[in-house]
């Protein structure tokens, strides 16, 4: 697999151009293991990570992922106590084109991402610009699962059940046909993800 992460000190012009794009996702979590909540930003198809100091000051972005990033989620997906990043892209990261990718960026615990693990979403044939990503214990198994919705492709939620070590088995759940006791939960998830699209300009 070719490396995905560019460890950079961004040039001023690149940083300004990236920050001029409205963020489509802002996340806070300890990425580098120092106990401070760092900031993860998706903006303009780029993933930026700003490490925080104990005083709550964010250092300039030093890690950037440029692969048409559409959305991201952060969590302890491998059960290691380390926060990895799940990234949704409209570009196929293995070939540089195609129908998109969902993958885990693997954190070594210090905020260094030297490898990635692809996630196969068998319930989707392609990712489009309407797709959004969420995490949560959707299976009730005390694991960090993933969910993908693509409103342009219908009402289904694609739920990735985590085996506890970062492997996901996806099932398509239609919010209109699930059992009544589950319909409310999945409808709420769908509405929350869809609401994240409001006010966001499509590329």
N, CA, C and O of each residue as an XYZ file, in Angstrom:
812
protein
N       0.843     -1.197      0.000
C       0.000      0.000      0.000
C       0.876      1.243      0.000
O       1.859      1.317      0.737
N       0.524      2.199     -0.813
C       1.316      3.413     -0.829
C       0.973      4.268      0.377
O      -0.172      4.235      0.826
N       1.905      5.028      0.919
C       1.632      5.824      2.113
C       0.608      6.899      1.834
O       0.592      7.504      0.762
N      -0.257      7.132      2.828
C      -1.315      8.113      2.673
C      -1.001      9.438      3.350
O      -1.481     10.488      2.924
N      -0.195      9.386      4.404
C      -0.059     10.553      5.250
C       1.163     11.362      4.850
O       2.265     10.835      4.698
N       0.938     12.629      4.688
C       2.033     13.553      4.439
C       2.316     14.302      5.735
O       1.474     15.074      6.193
N       3.482     14.090      6.333
C       3.850     14.790      7.561
C       4.514     16.082      7.124
O       5.631     16.077      6.607
N       3.821     17.180      7.337
C       4.261     18.443      6.759
C       4.234     19.563      7.780
O       3.489     19.504      8.759
N       5.027     20.558      7.558
C       4.772     21.883      8.096
C       4.201     22.667      6.927
O       4.913     23.013      5.985
N       2.915     22.940      7.002
C       2.233     23.514      5.848
C       2.772     24.904      5.526
O       3.054     25.697      6.424
N       2.909     25.182      4.247
C       3.267     26.529      3.837
C       2.112     27.466      4.171
O       0.963     27.035      4.263
N       2.415     28.729      4.350
C       1.388     29.689      4.717
C       0.298     29.745      3.667
O      -0.882     29.811      4.011
N       0.667     29.719      2.378
C      -0.337     29.818      1.328
C      -1.244     28.596      1.325
O      -2.455     28.728      1.147
N      -0.675     27.405      1.520
C      -1.491     26.193      1.552
C      -2.439     26.214      2.730
O      -3.612     25.864      2.599
N      -1.931     26.626      3.884
C      -2.754     26.664      5.084
C      -3.896     27.658      4.940
O      -5.029     27.364      5.323
N      -3.607     28.824      4.393
C      -4.653     29.823      4.219
C      -5.706     29.352      3.234
O      -6.898     29.563      3.452
N      -5.271     28.705      2.133
C      -6.220     28.201      1.145
C      -7.108     27.127      1.742
O      -8.307     27.090      1.465
N      -6.532     26.249      2.561
C      -7.308     25.187      3.180
C      -8.290     25.755      4.189
O      -9.454     25.355      4.220
N      -7.824     26.691      5.020
C      -8.689     27.230      6.051
C      -9.777     28.136      5.491
O     -10.748     28.433      6.186
N      -9.630     28.577      4.251
C     -10.668     29.421      3.663
C     -11.904     28.614      3.305
O     -12.986     29.180      3.154
N     -11.760     27.285      3.164
C     -12.906     26.429      2.879
C     -13.686     26.206      4.164
O     -13.085     26.000      5.218
N     -15.026     26.244      4.100
C     -15.808     26.029      5.326
C     -15.636     24.594      5.815
O     -15.683     23.662      5.013
N     -15.440     24.404      7.119
C     -15.295     23.038      7.628
C     -16.614     22.278      7.510
O     -17.684     22.833      7.760
N     -16.529     21.028      7.135
C     -17.715     20.168      7.086
C     -17.758     19.214      8.265
O     -18.771     18.552      8.490
N     -16.670     19.136      9.020
C     -16.650     18.333     10.240
C     -15.524     18.834     11.136
O     -14.400     19.038     10.677
N     -15.835     19.034     12.425
C     -14.831     19.382     13.426
C     -14.997     18.399     14.579
O     -16.086     18.267     15.137
N     -13.912     17.710     14.933
C     -13.934     16.712     15.989
C     -12.879     17.049     17.035
O     -11.850     17.645     16.715
N     -13.131     16.672     18.276
C     -12.166     16.877     19.344
C     -11.912     15.545     20.042
O     -12.847     14.883     20.493
N     -10.646     15.159     20.126
C     -10.250     13.919     20.801
C      -8.742     13.956     21.007
O      -8.023     14.661     20.298
N      -8.276     13.191     21.983
C      -6.837     13.107     22.227
C      -6.209     12.217     21.164
O      -6.395     11.000     21.173
N      -5.473     12.824     20.257
C      -4.862     12.087     19.147
C      -3.435     11.675     19.474
O      -3.013     10.579     19.103
N      -2.686     12.523     20.157
C      -1.261     12.243     20.374
C      -0.934     11.687     21.757
O       0.236     11.570     22.120
N      -1.970     11.343     22.532
C      -1.754     10.639     23.789
C      -1.272     11.476     24.949
O      -0.779     10.925     25.934
N      -1.398     12.810     24.865
C      -0.916     13.655     25.961
C      -2.043     14.072     26.908
O      -1.820     14.846     27.838
N      -3.245     13.562     26.671
C      -4.377     13.870     27.533
C      -5.127     15.127     27.165
O      -6.144     15.438     27.785
N      -4.650     15.865     26.165
C      -5.321     17.093     25.726
C      -6.188     16.811     24.501
O      -5.760     16.087     23.602
N      -7.404     17.373     24.450
C      -8.265     17.151     23.280
C      -7.760     17.922     22.064
O      -7.812     19.152     22.035
N      -7.277     17.202     21.074
C      -6.810     17.806     19.830
C      -8.000     18.059     18.903
O      -9.106     17.576     19.141
N      -7.750     18.816     17.857
C      -8.816     19.182     16.923
C      -8.574     18.544     15.560
O      -7.495     18.674     14.980
N      -9.589     17.858     15.061
C      -9.548     17.233     13.741
C     -10.562     17.952     12.864
O     -11.738     18.046     13.216
N     -10.110     18.456     11.729
C     -10.967     19.266     10.862
C     -10.988     18.683      9.458
O      -9.944     18.358      8.891
N     -12.199     18.553      8.898
C     -12.363     18.234      7.480
C     -12.829     19.511      6.790
O     -13.873     20.066      7.135
N     -12.048     19.974      5.812
C     -12.388     21.205      5.098
C     -11.794     21.158      3.705
O     -10.614     20.847      3.541
N     -12.590     21.460      2.716
C     -12.086     21.524      1.355
C     -11.492     20.223      0.858
O     -10.554     20.239      0.061
N     -12.025     19.079      1.319
C     -11.505     17.789      0.891
C     -10.219     17.379      1.583
O      -9.580     16.405      1.182
N      -9.832     18.114      2.621
C      -8.572     17.884      3.316
C      -8.836     17.547      4.782
O      -9.760     18.086      5.390
N      -8.021     16.654      5.347
C      -8.083     16.320      6.762
C      -6.897     16.954      7.472
O      -5.743     16.692      7.131
N      -7.188     17.788      8.459
C      -6.148     18.485      9.219
C      -6.251     18.117     10.698
O      -7.351     17.958     11.228
N      -5.119     17.984     11.353
C      -5.078     17.697     12.777
C      -4.265     18.788     13.472
O      -3.113     19.046     13.121
N      -4.884     19.418     14.457
C      -4.228     20.462     15.240
C      -4.014     19.933     16.661
O      -4.982     19.716     17.390
N      -2.783     19.728     17.052
C      -2.493     19.260     18.403
C      -2.672     20.390     19.408
O      -2.281     21.531     19.161
N      -3.278     20.048     20.556
C      -3.565     21.044     21.582
C      -2.519     20.996     22.676
O      -1.957     19.942     22.976
N      -2.268     22.144     23.263
C      -1.398     22.219     24.434
C      -2.263     22.112     25.693
O      -3.491     22.149     25.617
N      -1.612     21.979     26.845
C      -2.347     21.897     28.108
C      -3.128     23.176     28.381
O      -4.108     23.170     29.126
N      -2.677     24.285     27.763
C      -3.358     25.571     27.951
C      -4.536     25.738     27.004
O      -5.218     26.762     27.039
N      -4.785     24.736     26.153
C      -5.912     24.814     25.223
C      -5.609     25.557     23.946
O      -6.521     25.937     23.212
N      -4.327     25.768     23.671
C      -3.915     26.433     22.426
C      -3.619     25.368     21.384
O      -2.962     24.368     21.676
N      -4.103     25.584     20.175
C      -3.893     24.617     19.100
C      -2.683     25.009     18.260
O      -2.589     26.130     17.760
N      -1.762     24.063     18.117
C      -0.601     24.277     17.268
C      -1.001     24.241     15.802
O      -2.044     23.681     15.467
N      -0.194     24.827     14.916
C      -0.503     24.756     13.480
C      -0.597     23.313     12.999
O       0.080     22.424     13.516
N      -1.439     23.101     12.011
C      -1.632     21.750     11.468
C      -0.315     21.196     10.950
O       0.393     21.864     10.197
N       0.013     19.967     11.356
C       1.267     19.351     10.934
C       1.039     18.065     10.155
O       1.963     17.546      9.529
N      -0.180     17.550     10.188
C      -0.496     16.316      9.471
C      -1.673     16.608      8.556
O      -2.692     17.143      8.992
N      -1.532     16.260      7.306
C      -2.597     16.565      6.351
C      -2.805     15.376      5.435
O      -1.851     14.727      5.006
N      -4.051     15.104      5.145
C      -4.411     14.021      4.234
C      -5.180     14.628      3.066
O      -6.248     15.211      3.257
N      -4.645     14.492      1.871
C      -5.247     15.111      0.689
C      -5.787     14.025     -0.243
O      -5.134     13.661     -1.221
N      -6.950     13.522      0.055
C      -7.554     12.481     -0.784
C      -9.054     12.692     -0.906
O      -9.826     11.753     -0.709
N      -9.481     13.914     -1.229
C     -10.902     14.209     -1.375
C     -11.698     13.715     -0.168
O     -12.701     13.018     -0.315
N     -11.240     14.083      1.011
C     -11.890     13.635      2.239
C     -13.291     14.225      2.321
O     -13.480     15.431      2.166
N     -14.255     13.372      2.561
C     -15.655     13.787      2.642
C     -16.120     13.909      4.088
O     -16.880     14.815      4.428
N     -15.660     12.991      4.938
C     -16.074     13.012      6.341
C     -15.096     12.165      7.152
O     -14.291     11.422      6.592
N     -15.177     12.286      8.475
C     -14.278     11.529      9.351
C     -14.957     11.296     10.688
O     -15.874     12.019     11.077
N     -14.480     10.262     11.388
C     -14.917      9.972     12.752
C     -13.703      9.505     13.530
O     -12.799      8.886     12.969
N     -13.683      9.798     14.810
C     -12.546      9.412     15.645
C     -13.044      8.493     16.754
O     -14.106      8.730     17.329
N     -12.276      7.438     17.057
C     -12.710      6.526     18.112
C     -11.714      5.411     18.366
O     -10.756      5.220     17.617
N     -11.965      4.681     19.440
C     -11.144      3.535     19.831
C     -11.649      2.300     19.080
O     -12.195      1.376     19.684
N     -11.464      2.296     17.777
C     -12.066      1.265     16.930
C     -11.412     -0.107     17.107
O     -12.065     -1.130     16.902
N     -10.135     -0.142     17.484
C      -9.416     -1.418     17.594
C      -9.373     -1.958     19.014
O      -8.744     -2.988     19.260
N     -10.032     -1.282     19.958
C     -10.020     -1.736     21.336
C      -8.677     -1.599     22.010
O      -8.410     -2.284     22.998
N      -7.822     -0.727     21.498
C      -6.458     -0.576     21.999
C      -6.320      0.572     22.979
O      -5.265      0.752     23.587
N      -7.395      1.360     23.137
C      -7.316      2.559     23.955
C      -6.736      3.748     23.222
O      -6.552      4.815     23.807
N      -6.444      3.568     21.937
C      -5.864      4.620     21.094
C      -6.916      5.090     20.098
O      -7.629      4.278     19.508
N      -7.008      6.389     19.916
C      -7.973      6.943     18.969
C      -7.438      6.884     17.542
O      -6.459      7.551     17.205
N      -8.093      6.078     16.711
C      -7.819      6.056     15.281
C      -8.816      6.961     14.571
O      -9.759      7.466     15.180
N      -8.595      7.159     13.278
C      -9.502      7.981     12.476
C     -10.133      7.133     11.376
O      -9.434      6.489     10.594
N     -11.446      7.141     11.329
C     -12.156      6.556     10.197
C     -12.396      7.681      9.196
O     -12.912      8.739      9.555
N     -12.022      7.451      7.952
C     -12.072      8.509      6.935
C     -12.884      8.033      5.742
O     -12.680      6.933      5.229
N     -13.803      8.878      5.313
C     -14.616      8.622      4.136
C     -14.149      9.541      3.019
O     -14.098     10.759      3.192
N     -13.809      8.963      1.878
C     -13.290      9.740      0.754
C     -14.053      9.389     -0.507
O     -14.496      8.254     -0.682
N     -14.205     10.365     -1.381
C     -14.828     10.099     -2.674
C     -13.802      9.649     -3.697
O     -14.131      9.446     -4.866
N     -12.554      9.493     -3.259
C     -11.489      9.008     -4.143
C     -10.999      7.655     -3.639
O     -10.901      7.440     -2.431
N     -10.695      6.751     -4.553
C     -10.150      5.460     -4.185
C      -8.668      5.633     -3.842
O      -7.854      5.939     -4.712
N      -8.325      5.432     -2.552
C      -6.970      5.756     -2.123
C      -5.939      4.757     -2.630
O      -4.754      5.086     -2.684
N      -6.354      3.531     -3.009
C      -5.364      2.569     -3.485
C      -4.976      2.785     -4.937
O      -3.855      2.476     -5.338
N      -5.905      3.316     -5.725
C      -5.605      3.492     -7.149
C      -5.588      4.951     -7.577
O      -5.174      5.264     -8.694
N      -6.034      5.851     -6.698
C      -6.037      7.265     -7.044
C      -7.285      7.715     -7.771
O      -7.372      8.872     -8.185
N      -8.255      6.827     -7.938
C      -9.498      7.199     -8.603
C     -10.584      6.250     -8.174
O     -10.491      5.672     -7.091
N     -11.608      6.066     -8.972
C     -12.610      5.045     -8.668
C     -13.814      5.585     -7.944
O     -14.198      6.741     -8.119
N     -14.417      4.722     -7.113
C     -15.724      5.012     -6.539
C     -15.668      5.380     -5.072
O     -16.705      5.422     -4.411
N     -14.494      5.645     -4.550
C     -14.391      6.098     -3.179
C     -13.894      5.037     -2.230
O     -13.772      3.865     -2.588
N     -13.607      5.463     -1.007
C     -13.016      4.573     -0.018
C     -13.472      4.950      1.385
O     -13.753      6.112      1.678
N     -13.538      3.937      2.239
C     -13.663      4.127      3.674
C     -12.501      3.356      4.298
O     -12.284      2.190      3.972
N     -11.759      4.002      5.190
C     -10.592      3.332      5.751
C     -10.274      3.890      7.130
O     -10.689      4.993      7.487
N      -9.520      3.091      7.906
C      -9.020      3.535      9.193
C      -7.592      4.021      9.038
O      -6.750      3.324      8.471
N      -7.318      5.213      9.539
C      -5.947      5.663      9.695
C      -5.484      5.170     11.063
O      -6.093      5.501     12.081
N      -4.417      4.386     11.092
C      -3.987      3.708     12.307
C      -2.999      4.575     13.082
O      -1.931      4.925     12.581
N      -3.371      4.909     14.290
C      -2.593      5.786     15.165
C      -1.658      4.927     16.023
O      -2.094      3.928     16.597
N      -0.390      5.302     16.114
C       0.548      4.541     16.942
C       0.491      4.959     18.416
O       1.251      4.453     19.242
N      -0.414      5.883     18.732
C      -0.571      6.346     20.107
C       0.067      7.692     20.372
O      -0.196      8.324     21.395
N       0.912      8.132     19.440
C       1.566      9.436     19.595
C       1.060     10.449     18.568
O       1.587     11.557     18.466
N       0.040     10.062     17.814
C      -0.466     10.950     16.776
C       0.206     10.761     15.440
O       0.011     11.562     14.527
N       1.008      9.697     15.310
C       1.640      9.374     14.030
C       0.816      8.314     13.326
O       0.516      7.266     13.897
N       0.451      8.593     12.077
C      -0.350      7.666     11.278
C       0.522      7.155     10.131
O       0.691      7.833      9.117
N       1.066      5.967     10.301
C       2.005      5.436      9.312
C       1.366      4.411      8.388
O       1.998      3.964      7.430
N       0.127      4.035      8.662
C      -0.509      3.008      7.837
C      -2.016      3.203      7.873
O      -2.536      3.991      8.663
N      -2.699      2.484      7.019
C      -4.146      2.540      7.007
C      -4.712      1.156      6.734
O      -4.039      0.281      6.189
N      -5.960      0.985      7.126
C      -6.645     -0.288      6.936
C      -7.934     -0.024      6.171
O      -8.817      0.658      6.692
N      -8.073     -0.545      4.945
C      -9.303     -0.310      4.180
C     -10.491     -1.019      4.803
O     -10.349     -2.095      5.384
N     -11.665     -0.411      4.680
C     -12.912     -0.988      5.183
C     -13.836     -1.215      3.992
O     -14.136     -0.282      3.246
N     -14.274     -2.425      3.819
C     -15.147     -2.758      2.691
C     -16.604     -2.540      3.080
O     -17.123     -3.204      3.978
N     -17.256     -1.607      2.400
C     -18.680     -1.352      2.624
C     -19.442     -2.089      1.531
O     -19.715     -1.536      0.465
N     -19.776     -3.326      1.807
C     -20.370     -4.189      0.784
C     -21.789     -3.780      0.412
O     -22.323     -4.238     -0.599
N     -22.398     -2.927      1.217
C     -23.769     -2.511      0.949
C     -23.853     -1.304      0.028
O     -24.947     -0.874     -0.337
N     -22.693     -0.752     -0.353
C     -22.655      0.391     -1.260
C     -21.765      0.077     -2.457
O     -20.754     -0.613     -2.325
N     -22.145      0.582     -3.614
C     -21.295      0.394     -4.795
C     -20.394      1.593     -5.032
O     -19.388      1.491     -5.735
N     -20.756      2.742     -4.439
C     -19.954      3.951     -4.631
C     -20.277      4.948     -3.534
O     -21.364      4.922     -2.956
N     -19.319      5.835     -3.250
C     -19.542      6.948     -2.341
C     -19.717      8.214     -3.171
O     -18.962      8.463     -4.111
N     -20.724      9.011     -2.813
C     -20.921     10.279     -3.506
C     -20.804     11.414     -2.494
O     -20.566     11.178     -1.310
N     -20.970     12.632     -2.961
C     -20.749     13.789     -2.093
C     -21.855     13.982     -1.062
O     -21.737     14.857     -0.204
N     -22.926     13.190     -1.120
C     -23.955     13.272     -0.087
C     -23.638     12.377      1.108
O     -24.301     12.481      2.140
N     -22.633     11.496      0.992
C     -22.359     10.507      2.034
C     -21.773     11.151      3.289
O     -20.947     12.059      3.209
N     -22.220     10.659      4.456
C     -21.713     11.112      5.734
C     -21.470      9.906      6.641
O     -22.030      8.828      6.442
N     -20.610     10.127      7.650
C     -20.110      9.056      8.501
C     -20.440      9.355      9.961
O     -20.403     10.508     10.391
N     -20.761      8.308     10.717
C     -21.008      8.453     12.150
C     -20.459      7.235     12.874
O     -20.257      6.178     12.275
N     -20.221      7.395     14.173
C     -19.785      6.275     15.010
C     -20.745      6.135     16.182
O     -21.455      7.078     16.531
N     -20.760      4.962     16.781
C     -21.599      4.728     17.946
C     -21.737      3.236     18.197
O     -21.342      2.420     17.363
N     -22.290      2.885     19.331
C     -22.530      1.477     19.641
C     -23.895      1.083     19.092
O     -24.849      0.899     19.849
N     -23.980      0.956     17.779
C     -25.258      0.691     17.129
C     -25.710     -0.756     17.298
O     -26.900     -1.050     17.184
N     -24.779     -1.653     17.566
C     -25.119     -3.077     17.697
C     -25.382     -3.480     19.141
O     -25.782     -4.616     19.395
N     -25.166     -2.571     20.095
C     -25.396     -2.889     21.494
C     -24.406     -3.869     22.070
O     -24.721     -4.588     23.018
N     -23.191     -3.909     21.498
C     -22.175     -4.870     21.935
C     -20.988     -4.179     22.598
O     -19.927     -4.783     22.752
N     -21.160     -2.927     22.988
C     -20.108     -2.143     23.650
C     -18.865     -2.020     22.777
O     -17.739     -2.001     23.274
N     -19.090     -1.936     21.470
C     -18.008     -1.693     20.514
C     -18.301     -0.397     19.762
O     -19.447      0.050     19.706
N     -17.263      0.200     19.188
C     -17.453      1.434     18.415
C     -17.732      1.040     16.965
O     -16.818      0.710     16.209
N     -19.004      1.081     16.595
C     -19.416      0.738     15.234
C     -19.384      1.984     14.353
O     -19.189      3.098     14.839
N     -19.578      1.781     13.054
C     -19.652      2.876     12.090
C     -20.983      2.831     11.358
O     -21.615      1.780     11.251
N     -21.393      3.970     10.863
C     -22.587      4.047     10.023
C     -22.338      5.049      8.902
O     -21.744      6.105      9.115
N     -22.798      4.702      7.717
C     -22.667      5.573      6.550
C     -24.054      5.770      5.956
O     -24.785      4.804      5.736
N     -24.414      7.018      5.697
C     -25.627      7.279      4.929
C     -25.257      8.088      3.693
O     -24.337      8.905      3.702
N     -26.001      7.830      2.642
C     -25.851      8.582      1.391
C     -27.254      8.961      0.940
O     -27.868      8.225      0.169
N     -27.778     10.106      1.408
C     -29.162     10.475      1.100
C     -29.497     10.463     -0.381
O     -30.640     10.205     -0.758
N     -28.506     10.742     -1.225
C     -28.760     10.732     -2.663
C     -29.054      9.326     -3.178
O     -29.570      9.159     -4.283
N     -28.722      8.303     -2.362
C     -28.919      6.923     -2.790
C     -30.058      6.219     -2.070
O     -30.239      5.013     -2.237
N     -30.842      6.963     -1.260
C     -31.994      6.351     -0.607
C     -31.955      6.489      0.901
O     -31.104      7.183      1.457
N     -32.902      5.809      1.562
C     -33.111      5.963      2.988
C     -32.315      4.985      3.846
O     -32.404      5.042      5.073
N     -31.554      4.106      3.247
C     -30.857      3.087      4.022
C     -29.681      3.678      4.800
O     -28.999      4.593      4.339
N     -29.468      3.120      6.001
C     -28.264      3.389      6.778
C     -27.388      2.156      6.666
O     -27.843      1.041      6.918
N     -26.150      2.350      6.294
C     -25.202      1.247      6.169
C     -24.431      1.151      7.473
O     -23.548      1.967      7.740
N     -24.762      0.155      8.287
C     -24.203      0.012      9.622
C     -23.068     -1.000      9.586
O     -23.257     -2.146      9.180
N     -21.875     -0.562     10.017
C     -20.716     -1.435     10.091
C     -20.519     -1.921     11.511
O     -20.108     -1.156     12.383
N     -20.815     -3.208     11.750
C     -20.687     -3.798     13.082
C     -19.222     -4.160     13.323
O     -18.624     -4.923     12.563
N     -18.663     -3.606     14.380
C     -17.244     -3.783     14.709
C     -17.047     -5.082     15.493
O     -17.794     -5.366     16.429
N     -16.032     -5.874     15.105
C     -15.739     -7.100     15.842
C     -14.883     -6.843     17.080
O     -14.525     -7.781     17.792
N     -14.556     -5.585     17.338
C     -13.798     -5.227     18.519
C     -12.345     -4.910     18.252
O     -11.664     -4.328     19.096
N     -11.867     -5.291     17.074
C     -10.466     -5.024     16.731
C     -10.354     -4.231     15.425
O      -9.295     -4.195     14.800
N     -11.459     -3.599     15.025
C     -11.402     -2.719     13.857
C     -11.788     -3.348     12.539
O     -11.524     -2.782     11.479
N     -12.422     -4.536     12.594
C     -12.975     -5.137     11.375
C     -14.482     -4.943     11.401
O     -15.126     -5.171     12.425
N     -15.047     -4.518     10.264
C     -16.453     -4.135     10.219
C     -17.227     -4.980      9.212
O     -16.788     -5.192      8.082
N     -18.388     -5.456      9.653
C     -19.306     -6.160      8.758
C     -20.518     -5.256      8.546
O     -21.226     -4.922      9.496
N     -20.751     -4.863      7.290
C     -21.803     -3.892      7.003
C     -23.121     -4.560      6.642
O     -23.170     -5.557      5.922
N     -24.187     -3.971      7.173
C     -25.548     -4.360      6.807
C     -26.305     -3.088      6.451
O     -26.039     -2.022      7.006
N     -27.237     -3.203      5.535
C     -28.062     -2.060      5.142
C     -29.368     -2.107      5.927
O     -30.090     -3.104      5.897
N     -29.659     -1.019      6.628
C     -30.866     -0.933      7.439
C     -31.765      0.143      6.844
O     -31.371      1.305      6.746
N     -32.972     -0.245      6.447
C     -33.929      0.729      5.927
C     -34.732      1.288      7.085
O     -35.389      0.538      7.806
N     -34.684      2.588      7.266
C     -35.334      3.207      8.425
C     -36.843      3.030      8.408
O     -37.489      3.230      9.437
N     -37.427      2.659      7.272
C     -38.876      2.515      7.188
C     -39.346      1.082      7.394
O     -40.541      0.839      7.559
N     -38.403      0.117      7.386
C     -38.823     -1.287      7.461
C     -38.249     -2.041      8.657
O     -38.578     -3.213      8.842
N     -37.398     -1.409      9.484
C     -36.859     -2.108     10.642
C     -37.934     -2.295     11.697
O     -38.973     -1.636     11.659
N     -37.684     -3.194     12.640
C     -38.632     -3.450     13.714
C     -38.940     -2.165     14.474
O     -38.063     -1.312     14.608
N     -40.177     -2.006     14.980
C     -40.558     -0.750     15.634
C     -39.621     -0.339     16.755
O     -39.349      0.850     16.924
N     -39.112     -1.318     17.543
C     -38.262     -0.962     18.669
C     -36.913     -0.393     18.221
O     -36.232      0.273     19.001
N     -36.518     -0.656     16.952
C     -35.251     -0.145     16.441
C     -35.457      1.031     15.503
O     -34.514      1.770     15.220
N     -36.678      1.213     15.017
C     -36.913      2.225     13.995
C     -36.590      3.622     14.505
O     -36.000      4.429     13.787
N     -36.976      3.906     15.749
C     -36.747      5.243     16.293
C     -35.260      5.552     16.361
O     -34.838      6.656     16.019
N     -34.450      4.566     16.810
C     -33.013      4.803     16.946
C     -32.377      5.077     15.595
O     -31.601      6.021     15.448
N     -32.709      4.245     14.597
C     -32.085      4.419     13.297
C     -32.621      5.651     12.575
O     -31.882      6.297     11.833
N     -33.890      5.987     12.779
C     -34.436      7.190     12.161
C     -33.761      8.423     12.745
O     -33.452      9.370     12.021
N     -33.530      8.409     14.071
C     -32.836      9.528     14.714
C     -31.414      9.667     14.172
O     -30.952     10.774     13.895
N     -30.723      8.527     14.025
C     -29.366      8.559     13.472
C     -29.381      9.114     12.055
O     -28.549      9.947     11.696
N     -30.332      8.647     11.255
C     -30.420      9.122      9.875
C     -30.676     10.624      9.843
O     -30.052     11.350      9.070
N     -31.597     11.086     10.687
C     -31.928     12.516     10.711
C     -30.733     13.351     11.160
O     -30.489     14.433     10.625
N     -29.984     12.842     12.149
C     -28.824     13.591     12.631
C     -27.747     13.698     11.554
O     -27.150     14.758     11.363
N     -27.506     12.595     10.856
C     -26.501     12.630      9.807
C     -26.936     13.519      8.656
O     -26.146     14.293      8.115
N     -28.197     13.396      8.292
C     -28.691     14.208      7.180
C     -28.670     15.693      7.527
O     -28.403     16.535      6.670
N     -28.957     16.008      8.804
C     -28.967     17.420      9.198
C     -27.576     18.030      9.091
O     -27.430     19.243      8.941
N     -26.551     17.174      9.171
C     -25.177     17.686      9.043
C     -24.923     18.228      7.648
O     -23.969     18.975      7.430
N     -25.782     17.851      6.700
C     -25.592     18.321      5.327
C     -26.156     19.720      5.119
O     -25.800     20.397      4.155
N     -27.035     20.156      6.019
C     -27.691     21.432      5.838
C     -26.668     22.561      5.876
O     -25.852     22.639      6.794
N     -26.715     23.419      4.891
C     -25.837     24.571      4.875
C     -24.434     24.287      4.370
O     -23.594     25.185      4.320
N     -24.175     23.029      3.993
C     -22.849     22.694      3.474
C     -22.909     22.676      1.948
O     -23.694     21.934      1.358
N     -22.085     23.486      1.327
C     -22.072     23.541     -0.136
C     -21.473     22.254     -0.685
O     -20.412     21.817     -0.239
N     -22.143     21.658     -1.638
C     -21.613     20.476     -2.272
C     -20.461     20.865     -3.193
O     -20.507     21.910     -3.843
N     -19.391     19.995     -3.251
C     -18.272     20.305     -4.159
C     -18.753     20.331     -5.588
O     -17.963     20.574     -6.500
